[in-house]
Amino acid sequence: MSQLIVFDYPPNMNDIDAVFHTRGKPVLYTYGHRIYNPLSMTIPPALTVHEAIHGMRQADHMTDITNIKVDLEVSVIEWWRKYLVDPHFRLIEEVLAHREEFKWHCRQPLMNRQKRRAQLTKISRRLSGPLYNGLVTHKQAARMLLLSDADLLAHILKGKSNGSG
């Protein structure tokens, strides 16, 4: 999915900032088919992939729940509402996006084991960092980024059944 870059805050910035306190910090926000880049940062290709995952999931969020195609704006609003209040949902969404970001790095020419490990460390530190309010430890984040799709699904379903992420 191609996303438009907007050099501004997303429409729901007040809600986001109330939870994450990111106004004025170097953070990207996806809102549907747009990546909001309020500080006009250079966006590396791997982060574009990460944000595209959020955009696709936002677009399909209500369809996944209701099995009925709904308006994009409604789906995006509901995705963000849930993302801001539900840490388990947020963890799932971030693991999916961070995994695709890591996979992008792994597909690059000259990517050897040492460079893959360095990217895994960098990406899992961000996933376990303060931006996401400490959803998981660094070790847990790294482990989740390396899970197969089937194992990740089992982990997600296990977390839902016991109320943890």
C-alpha positions as a printed Julia matrix, in Angstrom:
165×3 Matrix{Float64}:
   0.0     0.0    0.0
   1.36    3.4   -0.94
   1.06    5.96   1.82
   1.08    9.71   1.57
   3.55   11.52   3.84
   2.0    14.46   5.71
   4.26   16.89   7.57
   1.83   17.54  10.39
   0.27   15.79  13.38
  -2.53   13.27  12.81
  -6.14   14.32  13.44
  -6.22   12.42  16.76
  -2.97   13.82  18.14
  -4.54   15.07  21.37
  -5.76   11.53  22.16
  -2.37   10.02  21.26
  -0.47   12.59  23.3
  -2.7    12.0   26.33
  -1.49    8.37  26.4
   2.07    8.53  25.01
   3.21   12.16  25.52
   4.92   12.21  22.12
   4.12   15.7   20.88
   7.37   17.32  19.76
   9.26   14.0   19.77
  10.61   12.18  16.69
   7.66    9.83  16.21
   5.74    8.81  13.08
   1.99    8.21  13.16
  -0.06    6.27  10.65
  -3.66    7.29  10.12
  -5.19    5.22   7.33
  -3.27    5.79   4.11
  -1.17    8.61   5.54
   2.05    8.67   7.52
   2.14   11.78   9.68
   5.68   13.08  10.11
   5.32   16.3   12.13
   9.07   16.86  12.57
   9.84   16.26   8.86
  12.25   13.42   9.62
  13.84   11.28   6.94
  11.89    8.02   6.95
  14.04    4.94   6.32
  12.49    2.32   3.99
  12.17   -0.21   6.83
  10.03    2.22   8.83
   7.9     2.86   5.76
   7.21   -0.9    5.72
   6.43   -0.8    9.47
   3.97    2.08   9.02
   2.37    0.42   5.97
   1.47   -2.56   8.18
  -0.33   -0.2   10.56
  -2.13    1.42   7.63
  -3.3    -1.91   6.22
  -4.44   -3.15   9.61
  -6.28    0.11  10.28
  -8.07   -0.14   6.93
  -9.15   -3.72   7.63
  -9.8    -3.42  11.37
 -13.6    -3.18  11.31
 -13.88   -5.71   8.48
 -11.94   -8.18  10.61
 -14.35   -7.64  13.52
 -17.69   -7.38  11.7
 -16.99   -9.26   8.46
 -18.62   -6.27   6.74
 -16.6    -3.71   4.81
 -16.95   -0.33   6.52
 -15.81    3.18   5.73
 -12.03    3.64   6.02
 -12.36    6.56   8.44
 -14.6     4.55  10.79
 -12.16    1.65  10.74
  -9.16    3.92  11.42
 -10.93    5.7   14.28
 -11.87    2.38  15.89
  -8.35    0.99  15.43
  -6.85    4.02  17.15
  -9.46    3.92  19.93
  -8.56    0.33  20.71
  -4.8     0.91  20.28
  -4.84    3.71  22.85
  -6.78    1.82  25.54
  -5.9    -1.87  25.06
  -2.25   -2.79  25.78
  -2.7    -6.36  24.46
  -4.09   -5.06  21.15
  -1.26   -2.49  20.98
   1.33   -5.21  21.54
  -0.11   -7.36  18.75
  -0.16   -4.42  16.34
   3.39   -3.38  17.18
   4.81   -6.89  17.01
   3.28   -7.34  13.54
   4.71   -4.02  12.32
   8.12   -4.48  13.95
   8.39   -8.03  12.52
   7.85   -6.75   8.99
  10.41   -4.03   9.6
  12.91   -6.68  10.76
  12.11   -8.93   7.78
  12.77   -5.99   5.45
  16.26   -5.64   6.91
  16.88   -9.39   6.6
  16.07   -9.3    2.87
  18.69   -6.66   2.11
  21.82   -7.57   0.16
  24.93   -8.13   2.27
  22.83   -8.76   5.37
  24.84  -11.27   7.36
  24.18  -12.89  10.73
  25.96  -10.14  12.69
  23.98   -7.37  10.94
  20.7    -9.26  11.43
  21.46   -9.62  15.14
  22.23   -5.88  15.37
  18.91   -5.03  13.69
  17.05   -7.47  15.94
  18.58   -5.78  18.99
  17.77   -2.28  17.73
  14.17   -3.09  16.77
  13.4    -5.15  19.88
  14.77   -2.35  22.09
  12.39    0.1   20.45
   9.47   -2.35  20.85
  10.31   -2.84  24.54
  11.07    0.82  25.15
   9.21    3.71  26.75
   7.4     4.72  23.54
   5.05    1.76  23.99
   4.82    2.11  27.78
   6.92   -0.99  28.52
   4.61   -3.61  27.02
   7.32   -6.29  27.04
  10.94   -6.75  28.05
  13.74   -6.54  25.51
  14.17  -10.33  25.62
  10.44  -10.94  25.1
  10.37   -8.46  22.2
  13.31  -10.15  20.47
  11.71  -13.56  20.91
   8.38  -12.37  19.46
  10.08  -10.82  16.44
  11.6   -14.2   15.61
   8.43  -16.29  15.99
   6.9   -17.94  12.97
   3.45  -16.69  11.97
   1.84  -19.8   13.49
   3.77  -19.47  16.75
   2.97  -15.76  16.97
  -0.72  -16.51  16.5
  -0.57  -19.13  19.26
   1.2   -16.61  21.53
  -1.45  -13.98  20.8
  -4.31  -16.39  21.47
  -2.66  -17.57  24.69
  -2.3   -13.95  25.82
  -5.97  -13.28  25.12
  -7.09  -16.31  27.07
  -5.08  -15.48  30.19
  -5.48  -11.72  29.99
  -1.81  -10.95  29.42
   0.34  -10.03  26.44
